[in-house]
Amino acid sequence: MEQLLNEIRIAYIDSSVNELIPAIPVAASNAPYSMRFNQGEEFFVELDAPIMVPRLPIHHDVRKAIPDAQYIRSIRDVVKQLAESLPECFIGLTYFFDPAENLKPCFYRMFKVDDDIYLYLLRIDLLPRPFEVETISPGTNDFTAAYSTKKLFLESELIPLEAVMWESGRVKAFRIRQLISQTWIGETGKGYLLRGIWMDSDLSKFFTKLFVPTGKRLYPYYPLFCKYKTLCATVPVLSPDGRRKMVPLLHYAVRNLTPEIENIQNTLKNASFSEILPEFVAMRKKIPETWKSQLNDFSVSSYLNAREQKEYALDYADNKA
């Protein structure tokens, strides 16, 4: 996304793509799909039937807010296929174009709890991945290959907002409520092996473990995680109900952890995350058991894929189903 400091900007909203979403029947249901993570901890869903992705331009001038007509036709074709296989995923969302990452069509919706606003952001990654797609026509230096695939890599997130910027009745940008001052700790190594040390991963573990029953393991799924220098939530269940159910948990976490953020950061600057850290143990005791049961319906299991690489299946037991 085009991001300036703590803002996510909307460059262009296309009506021809967005007109597909209100046409989805309210009672429509998603076709069967599986929620998974690859060996690199990237989230994807495996569809029941493949979708066809046409050739897309690899490069885009970020100064050009409006994409070419052919690009929009291609994105519309992909969204139309996805709306047929995953209709619940798109109900209530709005598509927008991101000039900085044109291979990732974006969709959003806002939620309000009390006086706080949360942004639901869905980004679909259309970059063809070796071994995960079947090539229909080869790519070039300027265009991706056309391909079919059952595996859809995406980011499905809830983000706390400080403000929403409007212009002529339309949303132009979202200002993120940044709760975390700094995630950089320092550097390690020398010369060409010098690398930075960041606490993002440890913060994600800290946030998630506070709300997971003792002994429950969800790696690599972090329902609550650090991104954009704030506390966000992952929404793996692609439906309006899946989005709504994660909003109260994030809202509670933001409200109750905001006063503790500085203490958490200071703790993780000096020690890697552990469930026996005194600061973690003390904070966890303050959280009511009802909030620790919100994630009981999720479980993770590992397996080897066809290339004998480790992957993870995320299962969700909907007790109301």
KOLKOLDO-292922 format. One line per field, with one value per residue (C-alpha): z, x, y; residue number from 1. Coordinates in Angstrom, 3 decimals. Layout:
N
c3 <- c(Z; ...)
c1 <- c(X; ...)
c2 <- c(Y; ...)
dovo <- c(NUM; ...)
% end
This chain:
321
c3 <- c(0.000; -0.385; 3.158; 4.364; 7.981; 9.677; 6.805; 4.318; 1.273; -1.242; -4.685; -6.817; -6.368; -9.493; -9.962; -12.510; -9.965; -7.028; -8.850; -8.603; -4.805; -4.245; -6.829; -4.505; -3.015; 0.715; 1.351; -0.746; 0.927; 0.351; -1.503; 0.642; 1.267; 3.590; 5.652; 5.567; 6.144; 4.064; 5.388; 5.331; 7.593; 4.736; 4.980; 2.041; 1.375; -0.810; -2.974; -4.051; -7.733; -9.484; -10.544; -13.738; -13.399; -16.637; -17.419; -15.302; -15.603; -13.258; -13.133; -12.365; -11.974; -8.389; -9.482; -11.676; -9.455; -12.107; -13.664; -17.335; -18.555; -19.443; -15.929; -14.445; -16.817; -15.658; -11.970; -12.521; -14.103; -11.102; -8.582; -10.468; -10.190; -6.509; -5.780; -7.193; -5.124; -1.971; -2.032; 1.749; 1.608; -0.365; 1.021; 2.404; 1.121; -1.210; -3.755; -4.204; -6.314; -4.721; -7.112; -4.982; -5.224; -8.282; -7.999; -4.726; -5.176; -1.904; -0.218; 2.943; 5.446; 8.670; 12.059; 14.963; 18.600; 21.135; 19.882; 18.271; 14.556; 13.094; 9.491; 7.950; 5.108; 2.645; 0.196; -2.368; -3.738; -7.479; -8.048; -9.533; -7.218; -8.595; -7.812; -6.644; -10.066; -13.447; -16.162; -19.059; -20.945; -19.924; -18.475; -19.770; -18.213; -18.177; -17.554; -15.208; -16.554; -16.988; -14.689; -12.805; -9.124; -6.163; -3.691; -2.906; -0.798; 1.060; 4.057; 6.068; 8.895; 11.375; 12.143; 14.799; 13.371; 14.761; 12.039; 8.619; 6.059; 3.647; 0.500; -1.448; 0.363; -0.315; 1.901; 0.889; 3.677; 6.975; 9.791; 11.829; 15.599; 16.301; 19.827; 19.581; 19.580; 18.200; 17.307; 16.426; 19.164; 17.679; 15.341; 15.358; 13.271; 11.426; 7.903; 5.257; 7.974; 9.894; 10.391; 12.409; 15.364; 15.605; 18.274; 15.997; 16.230; 20.017; 20.342; 18.250; 20.493; 23.612; 22.383; 21.172; 24.168; 26.515; 24.955; 24.234; 26.810; 28.644; 26.659; 23.408; 20.388; 17.318; 15.562; 12.902; 13.364; 15.429; 15.998; 17.558; 16.050; 15.597; 12.281; 11.246; 14.754; 16.336; 17.570; 14.770; 14.405; 11.774; 10.298; 8.744; 8.400; 5.185; 5.879; 7.449; 10.581; 10.660; 10.565; 13.184; 15.666; 15.720; 16.267; 19.990; 20.779; 19.105; 20.728; 24.187; 23.555; 22.341; 25.240; 27.920; 26.500; 25.503; 29.056; 29.143; 25.766; 27.075; 29.760; 27.168; 24.842; 27.629; 28.657; 25.142; 24.598; 27.249; 26.857; 24.181; 24.708; 27.114; 28.875; 32.167; 31.898; 35.130; 33.184; 30.916; 33.805; 35.670; 32.663; 31.795; 35.288; 34.765; 31.666; 32.402; 31.397; 29.016; 26.784; 26.882; 25.421; 22.326; 20.300; 21.512; 18.177; 16.320; 16.110; 14.027; 12.720; 10.563; 7.521; 4.530; 1.148; -2.199; -2.300; 1.245; 2.614; 5.951; 5.899; 8.531; 8.456; 10.440; 11.491; 12.816; 14.699; 14.419; 17.349; 15.823; 12.496)
c1 <- c(0.000; 1.019; 1.993; 3.249; 4.395; 1.317; -1.144; -2.624; -3.777; -6.443; -5.269; -8.173; -11.502; -12.846; -16.603; -16.486; -14.787; -16.878; -20.157; -19.504; -19.738; -23.327; -24.441; -23.368; -26.502; -26.791; -27.383; -24.397; -21.948; -18.260; -17.243; -15.083; -11.587; -8.689; -6.675; -2.934; 0.536; 3.570; 7.039; 7.780; 4.754; 2.796; -0.963; -2.938; -6.267; -6.573; -9.669; -11.889; -11.433; -8.684; -8.993; -7.466; -5.231; -4.413; -1.104; -0.611; 1.908; 4.836; 5.792; 3.650; 4.624; 3.653; 2.946; 0.127; -2.926; -5.259; -4.292; -4.697; -8.068; -6.660; -5.319; -8.731; -10.402; -7.969; -8.523; -12.268; -12.048; -10.129; -12.502; -15.494; -14.091; -13.279; -16.710; -18.205; -16.024; -15.668; -18.704; -18.748; -15.154; -16.176; -19.597; -19.523; -16.016; -14.764; -11.989; -9.182; -6.034; -2.590; -0.018; 2.896; 1.866; -0.299; -0.157; -2.051; -5.673; -6.961; -10.362; -11.470; -14.247; -14.413; -15.802; -16.651; -16.657; -17.531; -15.429; -12.731; -12.463; -10.882; -9.937; -10.401; -7.885; -7.765; -4.851; -4.722; -1.286; -1.502; 2.234; 2.696; 4.742; 6.869; 5.448; 2.141; 0.665; 0.089; 1.395; -0.964; 1.259; 4.791; 5.634; 8.056; 10.164; 7.092; 4.198; 3.580; 2.672; -0.983; -1.724; -4.260; -4.021; -5.977; -3.724; -4.576; -2.021; -3.474; -3.345; -6.541; -6.072; -7.785; -5.912; -6.743; -7.197; -6.587; -8.580; -10.194; -9.481; -12.264; -12.272; -15.413; -17.390; -14.880; -12.324; -8.819; -6.634; -6.564; -4.342; -3.099; -3.191; 0.426; 0.760; 4.379; 7.164; 10.017; 10.498; 14.196; 16.492; 19.980; 22.418; 24.390; 27.301; 30.009; 30.693; 28.561; 26.971; 25.662; 21.909; 19.278; 17.450; 13.721; 11.224; 8.147; 8.094; 8.447; 5.726; 3.395; 4.118; 3.554; 0.219; -1.124; -0.034; -1.871; -5.159; -4.439; -5.268; -2.224; -0.514; -2.347; -0.049; -1.141; 2.210; 2.512; -0.923; -0.733; -4.289; -2.828; 0.389; 2.662; 2.546; 2.530; 3.974; 0.675; -1.379; -3.325; -5.469; -5.391; -8.772; -8.372; -12.086; -13.093; -16.646; -18.540; -19.007; -15.300; -14.459; -17.022; -15.896; -12.309; -13.244; -14.205; -10.998; -8.785; -10.758; -10.320; -6.614; -5.962; -7.865; -6.159; -2.638; -2.132; -1.085; 1.274; 2.976; 6.001; 6.560; 6.263; 8.750; 11.266; 10.958; 11.573; 14.546; 16.397; 15.011; 13.475; 9.829; 9.053; 5.848; 7.742; 8.736; 7.468; 5.923; 4.029; 2.809; 1.564; -0.316; -1.870; -3.332; -5.236; -7.077; -10.480; -10.820; -13.664; -11.216; -8.757; -11.434; -12.120; -9.543; -10.457; -12.050; -8.728; -6.125; -2.982; -1.426; 1.667; 2.125; 4.409; 3.192; 3.773; 7.345; 7.987; 8.066; 6.485; 3.149; 0.531; -3.237; -5.345; -8.646; -11.657; -14.458; -17.459; -19.614; -22.630; -22.355)
c2 <- c(0.000; 3.577; 4.378; 7.760; 7.672; 6.223; 6.615; 4.155; 6.084; 5.153; 6.199; 5.012; 3.204; 1.526; 1.299; -1.553; -3.830; -2.661; -3.202; -6.953; -6.926; -5.649; -8.239; -11.079; -12.700; -12.056; -15.759; -16.875; -19.267; -19.871; -23.000; -25.323; -23.977; -24.794; -22.296; -22.953; -21.515; -22.405; -23.105; -19.362; -18.688; -17.054; -17.481; -18.865; -20.535; -23.607; -23.434; -26.307; -25.371; -23.367; -19.745; -18.357; -15.294; -13.416; -11.711; -8.600; -5.754; -6.211; -2.539; 0.497; 4.137; 4.976; 8.552; 7.256; 6.915; 5.461; 2.099; 1.187; -0.057; -3.501; -3.918; -3.130; -5.613; -8.302; -7.534; -7.503; -10.958; -12.320; -10.728; -12.108; -15.643; -15.213; -13.753; -16.939; -19.294; -17.129; -14.800; -14.289; -13.057; -9.965; -9.085; -5.552; -4.739; -1.980; -2.496; 0.051; 0.202; 0.438; 2.004; 0.784; -2.881; -3.349; -7.160; -6.970; -5.836; -4.350; -4.375; -2.624; -2.093; -0.077; -1.080; 1.211; 0.101; 2.797; 5.754; 3.592; 2.758; -0.375; -0.970; -4.401; -4.725; -7.630; -7.820; -10.630; -11.540; -12.334; -12.753; -16.265; -18.478; -21.317; -24.777; -23.264; -22.443; -24.064; -21.757; -21.093; -18.658; -17.603; -14.228; -11.585; -8.851; -6.634; -9.034; -11.931; -15.346; -16.215; -19.123; -21.196; -22.027; -23.337; -21.539; -17.944; -16.054; -13.104; -10.777; -10.428; -7.947; -5.641; -2.407; 0.220; 3.709; 7.145; 8.923; 8.586; 11.303; 12.253; 14.347; 15.275; 12.595; 9.818; 8.133; 9.235; 7.831; 5.984; 7.209; 4.249; 4.429; 3.580; 2.211; 1.066; 3.621; 1.530; -2.151; -1.876; -3.205; -3.031; -4.792; -8.000; -9.312; -7.425; -6.158; -7.862; -10.019; -7.013; -7.263; -5.484; -6.958; -6.254; -7.218; -7.516; -11.316; -11.322; -8.676; -10.863; -13.849; -11.734; -10.332; -13.688; -15.775; -13.415; -14.545; -18.211; -20.925; -22.258; -25.007; -24.254; -23.921; -21.945; -21.287; -19.895; -18.334; -15.149; -13.861; -10.708; -9.415; -6.415; -4.527; -0.853; -0.125; -1.118; -4.064; -5.777; -8.897; -11.631; -12.604; -16.070; -16.879; -15.116; -14.012; -11.107; -13.224; -14.052; -10.341; -9.357; -11.990; -10.688; -7.025; -7.308; -9.230; -6.621; -3.809; -5.332; -5.987; -2.428; -0.861; -2.958; -3.284; 0.347; 1.360; -1.664; -1.209; 0.698; -1.934; -4.738; -3.016; -2.467; -6.110; -7.429; -5.130; -7.072; -10.608; -12.831; -13.697; -16.510; -17.479; -17.400; -13.737; -12.103; -9.216; -11.624; -13.770; -10.693; -9.278; -12.629; -12.963; -9.704; -10.963; -12.575; -16.228; -15.357; -13.465; -16.366; -18.667; -16.546; -18.496; -21.998; -22.895; -22.566; -25.328; -25.865; -29.074; -29.567; -31.822; -32.319; -31.105; -32.857; -31.460; -32.710; -29.187; -28.447; -26.649; -25.935; -26.428; -23.956; -25.500; -23.659; -25.430; -23.128; -24.167; -22.453; -24.275)
dovo <- c(1; 2; 3; 4; 5; 6; 7; 8; 9; 10; 11; 12; 13; 14; 15; 16; 17; 18; 19; 20; 21; 22; 23; 24; 25; 26; 27; 28; 29; 30; 31; 32; 33; 34; 35; 36; 37; 38; 39; 40; 41; 42; 43; 44; 45; 46; 47; 48; 49; 50; 51; 52; 53; 54; 55; 56; 57; 58; 59; 60; 61; 62; 63; 64; 65; 66; 67; 68; 69; 70; 71; 72; 73; 74; 75; 76; 77; 78; 79; 80; 81; 82; 83; 84; 85; 86; 87; 88; 89; 90; 91; 92; 93; 94; 95; 96; 97; 98; 99; 100; 101; 102; 103; 104; 105; 106; 107; 108; 109; 110; 111; 112; 113; 114; 115; 116; 117; 118; 119; 120; 121; 122; 123; 124; 125; 126; 127; 128; 129; 130; 131; 132; 133; 134; 135; 136; 137; 138; 139; 140; 141; 142; 143; 144; 145; 146; 147; 148; 149; 150; 151; 152; 153; 154; 155; 156; 157; 158; 159; 160; 161; 162; 163; 164; 165; 166; 167; 168; 169; 170; 171; 172; 173; 174; 175; 176; 177; 178; 179; 180; 181; 182; 183; 184; 185; 186; 187; 188; 189; 190; 191; 192; 193; 194; 195; 196; 197; 198; 199; 200; 201; 202; 203; 204; 205; 206; 207; 208; 209; 210; 211; 212; 213; 214; 215; 216; 217; 218; 219; 220; 221; 222; 223; 224; 225; 226; 227; 228; 229; 230; 231; 232; 233; 234; 235; 236; 237; 238; 239; 240; 241; 242; 243; 244; 245; 246; 247; 248; 249; 250; 251; 252; 253; 254; 255; 256; 257; 258; 259; 260; 261; 262; 263; 264; 265; 266; 267; 268; 269; 270; 271; 272; 273; 274; 275; 276; 277; 278; 279; 280; 281; 282; 283; 284; 285; 286; 287; 288; 289; 290; 291; 292; 293; 294; 295; 296; 297; 298; 299; 300; 301; 302; 303; 304; 305; 306; 307; 308; 309; 310; 311; 312; 313; 314; 315; 316; 317; 318; 319; 320; 321)
% end
